[in-house]
Amino acid sequence: MFLMVFICRLTLLLLGLFLTAQANAVDYKSIVIEPSAIEINGRNRQTQILITGVTPNGDEVDLTNSAELEIADSSIASLSNSLVLGQTEGQTQLQVRIDKFIELIPVRVQGYANYPPVNFEVDIIPLLTKLNCNGGGCHGRQGGQNGFQLSVFGFDPATDYEALTRQGRGRRVFPGAIEQSLIYSKGTGLVAHGGGERMKPDSQDAELLREWLKQGMPWGENETPTVQSIQVNPDLRSMTPRSFQQLRVIATYSDGSQRDVTRAAAYSTNMEVIADCNPQGVIETGKLAGEAAITINYMGKVDVARVVIPQPNVPEPVRPEWFTSQNRIDDLTWNKWKQLRISPSELCDDATFLRRLLIKTTGTIPTAEQTRAFLQNDSPAKRREAIEEALASEDFTSYWTQRWSDIMMVNSATIGGRSAYTFYKWIRQQIHKNRPYNQWVYDIIVATGNTGNVGPANFYRSQRTPEDATKTISQAFLGVRMDCAQCHHHPFEKWGQADFYGLAGYFNGMKRDKLDDNRELVYHPGHKSISIPVINQPVDTRPLAGTASEADTTTDPRPELGSWVTSKDNPFFSRLVSNRIWKHLMGRGLVEPEDDFRETNPPTNPELLAHLTTVLVDNRFDLRNLMREILNSHTFQLSSTPSDSNQTDDQAYSHYLIRRLP
């Protein structure tokens, strides 16, 4: 045991010496320390230090864990790695040393004599969320765990307070014997717990919980300031493989005050193999190049830190002469490869191109005659001509009718054979005529009439309730998944129940009168108000982040919604379909999953997605034109054989991604 402890300590010492040596080896143009002055107001407050070195070429490097930090008077403040903690009221200084660079940061500690009043909603709910006690896999699941249920991610603090303090026969919280309170003893591992130890008994998290119990489990003052937003710094950083980056998270409250919540926030990643983040807010990159987004969640507010990891020890690539710009797509993918320091594969051969083109546009493979004719064609424009021929073919219409029918949930098992055929035939007409996408989506949203002869009216045969229609339309046309918001605030987005039921209000009161021959008459007699269930709270009918509907009880409100959804100024609508088309043709969406657009799920190439969206909108939502833009790019026509440079790339499209046949 002694030998193991010695080896661990020696390893940490050597790592510290290595990081310090690395920091000293660079002549930094400047070094930035945040914050420039430290104020700690209360015993349960702390401040995370962030130190950034700027190299002569402008690169930013995290020096937080390689700097030498020292508090002048340790009786007033102390250090836990790079976290400054108060010890008693007073003033002192933090010395930051990096090689010959030395800077003194003033430190002021006040309000330390007594532990400040603990607020359940402001202090305890974030703690339960950080420890994942109220997650969907633990006590936040339907029915809870072992009779103890919390609201998912703390969306209903009042109910959680009741569950903790009034239920469980007094065993969950017991101020007279804190260590016998199950919320404390199980959380710290003092008593067997299915979720394991969630916090150390000597941690600040455990101290906060003890203080809440000691103070008599207060709810707190109702006028206590609430969190309005959080901000992470840095929000974008280029890193190397196997490296670290400290984050600093600041919450802003309704009274204008700010608080360092770096150690109180919860962190998650969308690409664990690229980069992950620990509970202390330290990002650690893996061995692969690529990009990742770290989501920071505190009290229902979210922010994102993006991480880019270029190929290590590789010079900036030189653009190959053959990779000429067929359109703006090629320039934007090249910019990304240059940032990641990877080079593209060669262009695919003619036979591969033709096969790929037809599979992706028509769902067929070329015949022997087609292949021979294409290979024998010496025209430099033959690929462009083949693209035009594929886009104009009947096979294209048939294939894309099937694909859009799947998205629109055309299923004879759920809506009946006649309805499915009527809807399918209508969609085929839209594809065949190349009708602008926004126009026929509008017709679906506002559809009214006999399902036997009005194709889009059959959309509402599968969407039987306002809730069903809300979830389907938001995901299929906006790329926003509202399922979570039906019951609680979305854990990774800004949408809550008011947003969900505000959208559902457009479909409340819809009628589906039965007709003969398994048909229905679909119509909306007029706007009908809607309320959030359980709490019975009325909400305004409105689009996402929009204003209240002006429809009255005699007016169908859906045309108002349809106009908003399909507007050229609605970024949700155009981004989603652009991403859908890109994913189908290229094998991977710029946003994955393709219909899950969130601030916490950013595109891998934002500039490219913006360009595709512009092409779509500027050309009146012509889907064939958008496909033409992608198909003619050299990016689409790259070989699927990776090079030494790009063999680990599956995000930047430096080689064509191999996928199973559809």
C-alpha positions in Angstrom: 0.0 0.0 0.0 2.8 2.4 0.9 4.5 1.6 -2.4 1.3 2.4 -4.4 0.8 5.7 -2.6 4.5 6.6 -3.2 4.2 5.8 -6.9 0.9 7.8 -7.3 2.5 10.9 -5.6 5.7 10.6 -7.7 3.6 10.4 -10.9 1.6 13.5 -10.0 4.9 15.3 -9.1 6.5 14.4 -12.5 3.3 15.4 -14.3 3.4 18.8 -12.6 7.1 19.2 -13.5 6.3 18.3 -17.1 3.5 20.7 -17.4 5.6 23.5 -15.9 8.4 22.7 -18.2 6.1 22.8 -21.2 4.7 26.2 -20.0 8.2 27.6 -19.5 9.4 26.4 -22.9 7.1 28.8 -24.6 7.7 32.5 -24.8 4.1 33.8 -24.3 3.1 37.1 -25.9 0.8 37.7 -23.0 -0.8 35.9 -20.0 -4.4 36.6 -19.0 -5.7 35.8 -15.5 -9.4 35.6 -14.7 -10.8 37.1 -12.6 -8.4 40.1 -12.1 -9.7 40.5 -8.5 -11.2 37.8 -6.3 -14.2 38.4 -4.0 -15.6 35.6 -1.9 -18.9 36.5 -0.2 -19.8 33.7 2.2 -18.5 30.4 3.4 -20.2 28.5 0.6 -18.7 30.6 -2.1 -15.5 30.0 -4.1 -13.7 31.3 -7.2 -12.2 29.3 -10.0 -9.0 30.7 -11.5 -8.4 30.6 -15.2 -5.0 31.3 -16.7 -4.5 31.6 -20.4 -1.2 32.1 -22.3 -1.2 33.7 -25.7 1.6 32.5 -28.0 3.3 34.7 -30.5 1.2 33.2 -33.3 -2.0 33.9 -31.4 -2.8 30.5 -30.1 -4.3 30.3 -26.6 -3.0 27.7 -24.1 -4.4 26.8 -20.7 -1.8 27.4 -18.0 -4.2 27.0 -15.0 -2.8 23.7 -13.8 0.8 24.4 -14.7 1.2 27.8 -13.0 2.6 28.1 -9.5 -0.1 29.5 -7.2 0.3 30.7 -3.7 -1.9 32.6 -1.2 0.1 35.2 0.8 -2.0 34.7 4.0 -3.4 31.2 4.2 -5.4 32.0 7.2 -7.7 34.2 5.1 -7.9 32.1 1.9 -6.7 28.7 0.7 -6.2 26.9 -2.6 -7.7 23.6 -3.7 -5.7 23.2 -7.0 -6.8 26.3 -8.9 -9.9 26.9 -6.8 -9.7 29.8 -4.2 -11.6 29.2 -0.9 -12.3 31.5 2.0 -11.0 30.7 5.5 -11.9 33.9 7.4 -12.8 37.5 6.7 -10.0 39.7 5.5 -7.8 40.6 2.5 -4.8 39.0 1.0 -3.2 38.2 -2.4 -2.9 35.3 -4.8 0.6 35.1 -6.4 0.6 33.6 -9.9 4.0 32.6 -11.2 4.8 31.2 -14.6 8.6 31.1 -15.2 9.6 34.7 -14.9 6.1 36.0 -15.1 4.6 37.0 -11.7 1.3 38.7 -11.0 -0.5 39.4 -7.7 -4.3 39.1 -7.7 -6.1 40.8 -4.8 -8.3 38.5 -2.7 -11.1 39.7 -0.4 -13.2 37.4 1.8 -16.3 38.7 3.6 -19.4 37.3 5.2 -17.4 34.2 6.3 -18.3 34.2 10.0 -21.6 32.5 9.5 -22.7 30.1 6.8 -25.2 32.0 4.7 -28.9 30.8 4.6 -29.2 27.9 2.3 -32.0 28.1 -0.3 -33.5 24.8 -1.5 -34.3 25.9 -5.0 -31.1 27.9 -5.5 -28.6 25.6 -3.7 -30.0 22.1 -3.2 -31.7 21.5 -6.5 -28.5 22.3 -8.5 -26.6 19.9 -6.1 -29.1 17.1 -6.8 -28.9 17.7 -10.5 -25.1 17.8 -10.5 -25.0 14.5 -8.6 -27.6 13.1 -11.1 -30.0 12.2 -8.2 -32.9 13.5 -10.3 -31.8 12.1 -13.6 -34.1 9.8 -15.7 -32.0 6.8 -14.7 -32.3 7.4 -10.9 -34.9 9.1 -8.7 -36.1 11.2 -11.6 -37.5 8.2 -13.4 -41.2 7.4 -13.6 -42.1 6.1 -10.1 -38.7 7.0 -8.7 -36.4 4.5 -7.0 -37.5 2.6 -3.9 -40.4 4.8 -3.4 -38.4 8.1 -3.6 -39.2 10.2 -6.6 -37.8 13.5 -7.7 -38.9 15.7 -10.6 -36.6 15.2 -13.7 -33.7 17.6 -13.4 -35.5 19.5 -10.7 -38.1 21.1 -12.9 -40.6 21.1 -9.9 -38.7 22.2 -6.8 -41.8 22.5 -4.6 -42.7 18.8 -5.2 -39.1 17.8 -4.6 -39.1 19.7 -1.3 -42.3 17.9 -0.3 -40.8 14.5 -1.2 -37.6 15.2 0.8 -39.0 16.8 3.9 -42.6 15.4 4.3 -42.5 11.9 2.9 -40.5 8.8 3.8 -41.6 8.8 7.4 -39.0 11.4 8.3 -36.0 9.2 7.4 -34.8 11.1 4.4 -34.0 14.3 6.4 -33.3 14.4 10.1 -31.8 17.7 11.4 -31.2 16.2 14.8 -29.0 13.5 13.5 -27.6 14.6 10.1 -25.6 11.5 9.4 -28.7 9.4 9.9 -30.6 11.3 7.2 -30.9 9.1 4.2 -30.3 11.9 1.7 -26.9 12.4 3.4 -25.9 8.9 4.5 -26.7 7.3 1.1 -25.3 10.2 -0.9 -22.0 10.0 0.9 -21.8 6.2 0.9 -22.2 5.8 4.6 -25.1 3.5 4.0 -25.5 1.1 1.1 -27.0 2.9 -1.9 -27.9 1.6 -5.3 -26.5 4.7 -7.0 -23.2 4.3 -5.1 -21.3 7.2 -3.5 -22.3 10.5 -5.1 -20.0 12.8 -3.0 -17.2 12.5 -0.4 -18.1 13.2 3.2 -15.4 15.9 3.3 -16.4 17.6 0.1 -18.0 21.0 -0.3 -21.1 19.4 -1.7 -21.5 17.3 1.4 -20.9 20.4 3.5 -23.6 22.3 1.7 -26.1 19.5 2.3 -25.1 19.3 6.0 -25.6 23.0 6.4 -29.1 22.8 4.9 -30.0 20.1 7.3 -28.5 21.9 10.2 -30.4 25.1 9.3 -33.7 23.1 9.6 -34.2 22.2 5.9 -35.4 25.7 4.9 -37.2 26.3 1.6 -35.7 29.8 1.5 -36.9 33.2 0.9 -39.4 33.5 -2.1 -37.8 36.7 -3.2 -34.4 35.0 -3.6 -32.8 36.0 -6.9 -33.1 33.4 -9.7 -30.6 32.3 -12.3 -31.1 34.2 -15.6 -28.1 32.8 -17.6 -24.8 31.1 -17.3 -21.6 31.9 -19.3 -18.6 29.5 -19.8 -15.1 30.7 -20.6 -13.5 29.7 -22.9 -16.4 28.9 -25.2 -14.1 27.8 -28.0 -10.6 26.4 -27.7 -8.2 24.6 -30.0 -6.4 21.8 -28.1 -4.0 19.0 -28.6 -4.7 15.3 -28.0 -4.2 14.2 -24.4 -4.4 17.7 -23.0 -6.5 19.6 -20.5 -8.5 22.8 -20.4 -10.0 24.4 -17.2 -13.4 26.0 -17.7 -14.9 28.8 -15.6 -18.7 29.1 -15.3 -20.4 32.3 -14.1 -24.1 32.5 -13.3 -26.0 35.8 -13.6 -29.0 36.3 -11.3 -32.2 38.3 -11.6 -30.8 41.0 -9.3 -27.8 41.5 -11.5 -25.4 39.7 -9.1 -23.0 37.0 -10.4 -21.7 33.8 -8.8 -18.9 31.4 -9.8 -20.7 28.0 -10.2 -17.9 26.1 -11.9 -18.0 23.3 -9.3 -21.8 23.4 -8.9 -22.6 22.9 -12.6 -23.1 19.6 -14.4 -21.0 18.7 -17.5 -21.6 16.4 -20.4 -20.1 15.8 -23.9 -21.5 14.9 -27.3 -18.3 13.1 -28.3 -16.7 11.3 -25.4 -14.0 9.7 -27.6 -12.8 13.2 -28.6 -13.2 15.1 -25.3 -14.9 14.8 -21.9 -15.2 17.0 -18.9 -14.9 16.1 -15.2 -17.1 17.6 -12.3 -14.4 20.2 -11.6 -14.9 21.7 -15.1 -11.6 20.3 -16.6 -11.8 19.2 -20.2 -9.6 16.2 -21.1 -9.1 15.4 -24.8 -8.6 11.9 -26.2 -6.0 10.7 -28.7 -8.1 11.4 -31.8 -8.4 14.6 -33.8 -11.9 16.1 -34.2 -14.4 18.3 -32.5 -16.6 18.0 -29.4 -19.2 20.1 -27.6 -19.2 20.2 -23.8 -22.6 21.1 -22.4 -22.8 23.0 -19.1 -26.0 22.8 -17.2 -26.9 24.8 -14.1 -30.4 25.4 -12.8 -31.9 24.7 -16.2 -29.6 27.2 -17.9 -27.2 25.8 -20.5 -24.1 26.9 -22.3 -21.6 25.2 -24.6 -17.8 25.0 -24.8 -16.6 23.8 -28.2 -13.3 22.0 -28.5 -11.3 21.5 -31.7 -8.4 19.1 -31.8 -6.2 19.3 -34.9 -3.9 16.4 -36.0 -0.8 16.7 -33.8 2.7 17.3 -35.1 1.4 17.8 -38.6 2.0 21.0 -40.7 -0.8 22.9 -42.1 -2.0 21.1 -45.3 -1.5 22.5 -48.7 -4.6 22.5 -50.9 -4.1 20.0 -53.7 -4.2 21.5 -57.2 -6.9 19.0 -58.3 -9.2 20.1 -55.4 -10.6 23.1 -57.3 -13.6 24.9 -56.0 -16.7 23.6 -57.8 -18.8 25.8 -55.5 -18.7 27.3 -52.0 -19.1 23.8 -50.4 -15.5 22.9 -51.4 -14.1 26.1 -49.9 -15.9 25.6 -46.6 -14.9 21.9 -46.2 -11.3 22.8 -47.1 -11.3 25.5 -44.4 -12.3 22.8 -41.9 -9.7 20.4 -43.0 -7.1 23.1 -42.8 -8.2 23.8 -39.2 -8.0 20.1 -38.3 -4.7 19.7 -40.3 -6.0 16.8 -42.5 -5.9 16.4 -46.2 -8.7 15.1 -48.5 -8.7 11.7 -50.2 -8.4 11.6 -54.0 -11.5 12.0 -56.2 -13.4 8.8 -56.8 -13.3 7.1 -60.2 -16.1 7.4 -62.7 -17.7 4.0 -61.9 -17.8 4.7 -58.2 -19.2 8.2 -58.9 -22.1 6.9 -61.1 -23.0 4.2 -58.6 -22.9 6.6 -55.7 -25.0 9.2 -57.5 -27.8 6.8 -58.5 -28.0 5.1 -55.1 -28.2 8.4 -53.3 -30.7 10.1 -55.7 -32.8 7.3 -57.1 -32.2 4.3 -54.8 -31.0 2.2 -57.8 -27.7 1.0 -59.1 -26.6 1.6 -62.7 -27.2 -1.0 -65.3 -24.3 -2.5 -67.3 -25.3 -0.4 -70.3 -25.4 2.8 -68.2 -22.0 2.1 -66.7 -20.4 1.4 -70.1 -21.8 4.5 -71.7 -20.7 6.7 -68.8 -17.1 5.2 -68.8 -16.8 5.6 -72.5 -18.0 9.2 -72.4 -15.0 11.6 -72.8 -16.9 14.8 -72.1 -15.4 16.8 -69.1 -19.0 17.7 -68.2 -20.2 14.1 -68.0 -20.6 14.1 -64.2 -22.6 17.3 -64.2 -24.8 15.9 -67.0 -25.3 12.6 -65.1 -26.4 14.6 -62.1 -29.0 16.5 -64.1 -30.3 13.3 -65.6 -30.7 11.6 -62.2 -32.5 14.6 -60.7 -34.9 14.7 -63.6 -35.7 10.9 -63.6 -38.9 9.2 -62.5 -36.8 7.0 -60.3 -35.8 10.2 -58.4 -39.5 11.0 -57.9 -40.3 7.5 -56.7 -37.4 7.3 -54.3 -37.9 10.6 -52.7 -41.6 10.1 -52.4 -40.9 7.1 -50.3 -38.4 8.9 -48.2 -40.7 11.8 -47.5 -43.6 9.5 -46.9 -41.6 7.9 -44.1 -40.9 11.3 -42.5 -44.6 12.2 -42.8 -45.6 8.9 -41.2 -47.5 7.5 -44.1 -48.3 4.1 -42.8 -51.2 1.9 -43.9 -51.1 0.1 -40.6 -51.9 3.3 -38.6 -54.0 5.4 -41.0 -55.5 2.8 -43.3 -54.7 1.7 -46.8 -56.9 4.2 -48.6 -55.6 7.1 -46.6 -52.0 6.0 -47.0 -52.3 5.8 -50.8 -54.1 9.2 -51.0 -51.3 10.9 -48.9 -48.5 9.0 -50.8 -50.0 10.0 -54.2 -50.2 13.7 -53.1 -46.5 13.7 -51.9 -45.5 12.2 -55.2 -47.2 15.0 -57.0 -45.2 17.6 -55.0 -41.9 15.8 -55.7 -42.7 15.3 -59.4 -43.6 19.0 -59.9 -40.6 20.0 -57.8 -42.9 22.2 -55.9 -41.1 24.4 -53.3 -40.7 22.5 -50.1 -42.1 25.3 -47.9 -45.3 25.4 -49.9 -46.2 21.8 -49.5 -45.2 21.6 -45.9 -47.6 24.6 -45.3 -50.3 22.6 -47.0 -49.8 19.7 -44.6 -49.9 21.9 -41.5 -53.1 23.6 -42.5 -54.7 20.6 -44.1 -58.5 20.4 -44.0 -61.0 18.1 -45.7 -62.0 14.6 -46.5 -59.1 12.2 -46.0 -60.4 10.2 -49.0 -59.4 12.8 -51.5 -57.4 15.5 -49.6 -54.0 13.9 -49.3 -52.3 16.1 -46.6 -55.4 15.8 -44.3 -54.3 12.3 -43.6 -51.3 13.7 -41.7 -53.8 14.3 -38.8 -55.0 10.7 -38.9 -51.8 9.6 -37.2 -51.6 12.8 -35.1 -54.7 12.3 -32.9 -53.9 14.7 -30.1 -52.5 18.2 -29.8 -49.5 16.7 -28.0 -48.8 14.2 -30.8 -49.1 16.9 -33.5 -46.7 19.2 -31.5 -44.0 16.5 -31.1 -44.2 15.4 -34.7 -44.3 18.9 -36.3 -41.6 20.3 -34.1 -39.3 17.3 -34.9 -40.2 16.7 -38.5 -40.2 20.3 -39.7 -38.2 22.3 -37.1 -35.6 19.8 -35.8 -36.6 20.5 -32.2 -37.4 17.6 -30.0 -40.1 18.6 -27.6 -40.8 15.3 -25.9 -39.0 16.2 -22.7 -40.7 19.6 -22.5 -44.1 18.0 -22.4 -43.5 17.0 -18.8 -40.6 19.2 -17.6 -38.0 21.7 -18.7 -35.8 20.3 -21.4 -32.5 19.4 -19.7 -30.3 20.6 -22.6 -32.4 23.4 -24.1 -34.4 26.4 -23.3 -37.8 24.9 -23.9 -40.2 24.2 -21.1 -43.8 23.1 -20.6 -45.1 26.6 -21.5 -43.3 26.3 -24.9 -44.7 22.8 -25.5 -48.3 23.6 -24.7 -48.1 27.0 -26.4 -47.4 25.1 -29.6 -50.0 22.4 -28.8 -52.6 25.2 -28.6 -52.7 25.4 -32.4 -54.1 21.9 -32.6 -56.4 22.0 -29.5 -60.0 21.5 -30.5 -59.3 19.9 -33.9 -62.1 17.7 -35.2 -62.0 14.4 -37.1 -65.6 13.5 -38.0 -66.1 9.9 -39.0 -67.3 9.3 -42.6 -68.1 6.0 -44.4 -65.4 3.8 -46.0 -62.9 4.5 -43.2 -62.6 8.2 -44.0 -62.6 11.2 -41.8 -63.4 14.9 -42.2 -60.5 16.8 -40.7 -61.0 20.5 -39.7 -60.4 23.0 -37.0 -63.6 24.9 -35.9 -61.7 27.7 -34.1 -59.0 28.4 -31.6 -59.4 26.8 -28.1 -57.2 27.7 -25.2 -55.0 25.1 -23.5 -53.5 24.6 -20.1 -50.6 22.7 -18.7 -51.9 19.5 -17.1 -51.5 18.7 -13.4 -51.0 22.4 -12.4 -53.9 23.5 -14.7 -52.0 26.6 -15.8 -53.3 28.4 -18.9 -50.7 29.2 -21.6 -50.8 31.5 -24.6 -50.9 29.7 -28.0 -47.7 30.8 -29.7 -44.9 29.5 -31.9 -41.5 28.7 -30.3 -40.0 31.9 -28.8 -42.8 33.8 -30.5 -45.8 36.0 -29.5 -49.3 35.0 -28.6 -51.7 34.0 -31.4 -54.3 36.5 -32.5 -56.8 33.7 -33.6 -60.2 33.8 -32.0 -62.7 31.0 -31.2 -64.1 31.1 -34.7 -60.7 31.1 -36.5 -58.5 28.1 -37.4 -55.1 29.2 -35.9 -53.0 26.7 -38.0 -52.5 29.0 -41.0 -50.7 31.4 -38.6 -48.5 28.5 -37.4 -47.9 27.3 -41.0 -46.7 30.7 -42.1 -44.3 30.9 -39.2 -43.0 27.4 -39.6 -42.3 27.7 -43.4 -41.1 31.3 -43.4 -37.7 32.0 -45.0 -36.9 33.9 -41.8 -37.4 30.8 -39.6 -34.0 29.3 -39.2 -35.3 26.1 -37.6 -37.2 25.1 -40.8 -34.5 25.8 -43.4 -31.6 24.4 -41.3 -33.3 21.1 -40.7 -34.2 20.2 -44.3 -30.7 21.4 -45.4 -29.2 19.1 -42.8 -31.5 16.2 -43.8 -30.4 16.5 -47.5 -26.7 16.8 -46.6 -26.9 13.7 -44.4 -28.6 11.6 -47.0 -26.1 12.5 -49.7 -23.0 12.6 -47.5 -23.7 9.8 -44.9 -23.5 12.0 -41.8 -25.4 15.2 -40.8 -23.7 18.4 -39.9 -25.9 18.0 -36.8 -26.4 14.5 -35.4 -29.0 13.3 -34.9 -30.2 15.1 -38.0 -33.4 16.3 -36.4 -32.0 17.3 -33.0 -31.0 21.0 -33.3 -29.9 22.4 -29.9 -27.5 25.1 -28.7 -25.8 22.2 -26.9 -25.6 20.1 -30.1 -23.8 22.5 -32.5 -23.0 21.7 -36.2 -19.5 20.4 -36.9 -19.2 23.0 -39.7 -21.5 26.0 -38.9 -20.4 28.0 -41.9 -21.2 25.1 -44.2 -24.7 24.6 -42.8 -25.3 28.3 -43.1 -24.3 28.2 -46.7 -26.6 25.2 -47.5 -29.4 27.1 -45.8 -28.8 30.2 -47.8 -28.7 28.2 -51.1 -32.1 26.7 -50.2 -33.8 29.9 -49.1 -32.4 32.0 -52.0 -33.7 29.5 -54.5 -37.2 29.4 -53.1 -36.8 26.1 -51.2 -35.9 24.1 -54.3 -34.8 20.8 -52.9 -33.4 19.5 -56.3 -31.3 22.7 -56.6 -29.8 22.1 -53.1 -29.0 18.5 -54.0 -27.4 19.7 -57.3 -25.1 22.0 -55.3 -23.9 19.2 -53.1 -23.6 16.5 -55.8 -21.5 18.8 -58.0 -19.0 19.5 -55.2 -15.7 17.8 -55.1 -16.5 17.0 -51.5 -19.3 14.7 -52.5 -17.1 13.1 -55.2 -14.2 12.2 -52.9 -13.0 8.6 -52.7 -14.2 6.5 -49.7 -10.6 5.2 -49.3 -9.0 7.1 -46.4 -5.5 8.4 -46.4 -3.0 8.3 -43.5 -4.0 11.9 -42.8 -7.7 11.4 -42.6 -8.3 7.8 -41.6 -9.8 8.7 -38.2 -12.0 11.5 -39.6 -15.7 10.8 -39.5 -16.9 14.4 -39.0 -15.2 16.6 -41.6 -16.0 14.7 -44.8 -12.4 14.5 -45.9 -13.2 11.1 -47.5 -16.6 9.7 -48.4 -18.2 7.8 -45.6 -19.0 4.2 -46.2 -22.6 3.3 -45.4 -24.8 0.2 -45.9 -27.0 0.1 -48.9 -30.5 1.7 -48.3 
